[in-house]
Amino acid sequence: MSQSINHIIDAKWVNALNRTSGYDKNVDYFVNERSSDEEEQFIDGVINQVDELTGLTFNKVDSPFKSDINIFPRDDEFFASRNLPDNLMGRASYYANRKVNGNEFPIAVLYRSNEPELSEVEKHVIVHEIGHSLGLNHPEGNGRNPNYNSNSSIMSYNFDGTYDGFTDLDISALQAIWGL
């Protein structure tokens, strides 16, 4: 089966980022202070990569109330307190028509962080969830689609154990959405 960028583009997420960022391709992002220095540097590197490879321009801001995308870690206790599944490693959320200080409610990117060091799985999850916030979806709407793995798309749940970042397919999809 051929793998197509159309299989991983999600118009709902594209629309969400357009709405939160004011349709101008300038995206403000915030990394929560609970992130370790290593996590924050990693996230900044991912964001810089997307900035360089697409028509999006990112600006890191100092407050979640100024951002279009909020990125923050949560521990097992947080996930348990919300009755979220034990195997849930991250989540991207957007609530249409919610306002904060008169602006669209920002996209939230959560990732599970329990280890003192950044693991391969944590890297994969962070980039996967950022991928959602940028307009990507699970391959053909199914994260466990057997025709894909993490070598074909970061949006696949079929993780091979080694973090490789956005794949060529992911980058092509992001460029198709946001330009070069």
Buried (B, 14 or more C-beta within 10 A) or exposed (E): EEBEBEBBBBEEBBBBBBBBBEEEBEBBBBBBEEBBEEBBEBBBEBBEBBBEBBEBEBEBBEEBEBBBBBBBBBEEEBBEEEEBEEEEBBBBBBEEEEEEEEBBBBBBBBBBBEEEEBEBBBBBBBBBBBBBBBBBBBBBEBBEBEBBBBBBBBBBBBBEEEBBBBBEBBBBBBBBBBEE
